[in-house]
Amino acid sequence: MSDTAGGITPPSDAHLDHRTFDAFGMQPVDDASIDAAIAAAGDKLVCVFFWGVDCFNCEMAKQAMLASPEPIRALDLHWLHANVYAHPELGRRFGLHGIPVFMFFRNGKKLGRATGWHGHGQFAAAVANARLKAQGKPLAG
Protein backbone atom coordinates (compact mmCIF):
# COMPACT_ATOMS: atom_id res chain seq x y z
CA MET A 1 0.00 0.00 0.00
CA SER A 2 1.40 3.44 -0.92
CA ASP A 3 1.09 6.69 0.94
CA THR A 4 0.57 10.07 -0.73
CA ALA A 5 4.34 10.65 -1.01
CA GLY A 6 4.74 7.43 -3.00
CA GLY A 7 6.34 5.51 -0.12
CA ILE A 8 5.21 2.30 1.47
CA THR A 9 2.76 2.51 4.35
CA PRO A 10 3.99 0.28 7.19
CA PRO A 11 1.66 -2.35 8.65
CA SER A 12 -0.53 -1.00 11.44
CA ASP A 13 1.56 -2.85 14.05
CA ALA A 14 4.95 -1.77 12.68
CA HIS A 15 5.69 0.17 15.87
CA LEU A 16 5.26 -2.92 18.03
CA ASP A 17 8.17 -4.65 19.65
CA HIS A 18 7.90 -8.24 18.41
CA ARG A 19 11.02 -9.50 20.19
CA THR A 20 9.03 -11.44 22.81
CA PHE A 21 6.87 -13.10 20.17
CA ASP A 22 9.99 -14.04 18.21
CA ALA A 23 12.00 -15.17 21.26
CA PHE A 24 9.37 -17.71 22.26
CA GLY A 25 8.19 -18.65 18.75
CA MET A 26 4.71 -17.27 19.39
CA GLN A 27 2.42 -17.81 16.43
CA PRO A 28 -0.18 -15.08 15.85
CA VAL A 29 -3.81 -16.22 15.86
CA ASP A 30 -7.23 -14.69 15.43
CA ASP A 31 -10.76 -15.98 15.87
CA ALA A 32 -10.63 -17.87 12.56
CA SER A 33 -7.31 -19.62 13.28
CA ILE A 34 -7.07 -20.14 17.04
CA ASP A 35 -8.88 -23.49 17.23
CA ALA A 36 -6.80 -25.04 14.46
CA ALA A 37 -3.58 -23.67 15.98
CA ILE A 38 -4.45 -25.16 19.38
CA ALA A 39 -5.36 -28.50 17.77
CA ALA A 40 -2.12 -28.53 15.76
CA ALA A 41 -0.12 -28.53 19.02
CA GLY A 42 -1.38 -32.03 19.84
CA ASP A 43 -0.42 -33.12 23.36
CA LYS A 44 1.76 -30.05 24.01
CA LEU A 45 0.52 -27.56 26.57
CA VAL A 46 -0.51 -24.45 24.64
CA CYS A 47 -0.28 -20.97 26.10
CA VAL A 48 -2.19 -18.22 24.32
CA PHE A 49 -0.91 -14.76 25.22
CA PHE A 50 -3.82 -12.32 24.84
CA TRP A 51 -2.48 -8.76 24.60
CA GLY A 52 -3.22 -5.38 23.06
CA VAL A 53 -1.40 -2.56 21.33
CA ASP A 54 -0.31 0.19 23.74
CA CYS A 55 -1.30 -1.94 26.76
CA PHE A 56 1.17 -0.93 29.46
CA ASN A 57 0.78 -4.17 31.45
CA CYS A 58 1.20 -6.25 28.30
CA GLU A 59 4.46 -4.46 27.53
CA MET A 60 5.65 -4.99 31.10
CA ALA A 61 4.91 -8.72 30.78
CA LYS A 62 6.78 -8.92 27.48
CA GLN A 63 9.79 -7.11 28.94
CA ALA A 64 9.87 -9.34 32.03
CA MET A 65 9.73 -12.46 29.86
CA LEU A 66 12.59 -11.17 27.70
CA ALA A 67 14.66 -10.21 30.75
CA SER A 68 14.69 -13.81 31.96
CA PRO A 69 13.71 -16.09 29.06
CA GLU A 70 15.26 -19.40 30.16
CA PRO A 71 12.83 -20.14 33.03
CA ILE A 72 9.96 -19.43 30.62
CA ARG A 73 11.44 -21.71 27.95
CA ALA A 74 11.97 -24.44 30.57
CA LEU A 75 8.17 -24.63 30.97
CA ASP A 76 8.07 -26.23 27.50
CA LEU A 77 4.99 -24.44 26.19
CA HIS A 78 3.63 -24.16 22.67
CA TRP A 79 3.01 -20.43 22.29
CA LEU A 80 0.31 -18.53 20.44
CA HIS A 81 -0.51 -14.83 20.71
CA ALA A 82 -3.51 -12.69 19.88
CA ASN A 83 -4.01 -8.94 19.83
CA VAL A 84 -7.48 -8.66 21.30
CA TYR A 85 -7.76 -4.99 20.34
CA ALA A 86 -7.49 -6.04 16.69
CA HIS A 87 -9.64 -9.14 17.31
CA PRO A 88 -12.23 -8.19 19.97
CA GLU A 89 -14.24 -11.32 19.20
CA LEU A 90 -11.55 -13.29 21.04
CA GLY A 91 -12.02 -11.15 24.14
CA ARG A 92 -15.75 -11.83 24.06
CA ARG A 93 -15.32 -15.53 23.32
CA PHE A 94 -12.88 -16.13 26.18
CA GLY A 95 -14.46 -13.72 28.67
CA LEU A 96 -11.48 -11.39 28.92
CA HIS A 97 -12.07 -8.37 31.13
CA GLY A 98 -8.49 -7.15 31.06
CA ILE A 99 -5.13 -8.02 29.55
CA PRO A 100 -2.62 -9.49 29.52
CA VAL A 101 -4.12 -12.93 29.96
CA PHE A 102 -2.28 -16.19 29.42
CA MET A 103 -4.71 -19.04 28.73
CA PHE A 104 -3.71 -22.70 28.73
CA PHE A 105 -5.06 -25.47 26.50
CA ARG A 106 -4.23 -29.09 25.77
CA ASN A 107 -5.90 -31.18 23.09
CA GLY A 108 -8.39 -28.36 22.54
CA LYS A 109 -9.51 -28.26 26.18
CA LYS A 110 -9.15 -25.04 28.21
CA LEU A 111 -7.20 -25.82 31.37
CA GLY A 112 -6.78 -22.48 33.07
CA ARG A 113 -5.41 -18.99 32.87
CA ALA A 114 -3.06 -16.48 34.42
CA THR A 115 -4.44 -12.95 34.47
CA GLY A 116 -1.82 -10.24 34.41
CA TRP A 117 1.89 -10.75 34.89
CA HIS A 118 2.81 -11.14 38.54
CA GLY A 119 6.23 -12.63 37.96
CA HIS A 120 7.62 -15.96 36.92
CA GLY A 121 6.52 -17.74 40.11
CA GLN A 122 2.84 -16.99 39.58
CA PHE A 123 3.08 -17.85 35.90
CA ALA A 124 4.92 -21.15 36.57
CA ALA A 125 2.27 -22.06 39.20
CA ALA A 126 -0.50 -21.46 36.65
CA VAL A 127 1.35 -23.67 34.14
CA ALA A 128 1.78 -26.40 36.79
CA ASN A 129 -1.93 -26.27 37.65
CA ALA A 130 -2.87 -26.52 33.96
CA ARG A 131 -0.70 -29.63 33.67
CA LEU A 132 -2.27 -31.14 36.79
CA LYS A 133 -5.76 -30.44 35.44
CA ALA A 134 -4.80 -32.05 32.10
CA GLN A 135 -3.83 -35.18 34.04
CA GLY A 136 -7.01 -35.14 36.14
CA LYS A 137 -5.03 -34.50 39.34
CA PRO A 138 -5.89 -32.10 42.18
CA LEU A 139 -4.63 -28.57 41.69
CA ALA A 140 -1.80 -27.22 43.82
CA GLY A 141 -2.69 -24.61 46.47
Buried (B, 14 or more C-beta within 10 A) or exposed (E): EEEEEEEEEEEEEEEBEEEBBEBBEBBBBBEEBBEEBBEEBEEBBBBBBBBBBEBEBBBEBBEBBBEEEEEBEEBEBBBBBBBBBEBEEBBEEBEBEEBBBBBBBBBEEBBBBBBBBEEBEEBBBBBBBBBBBBEEEEEEE
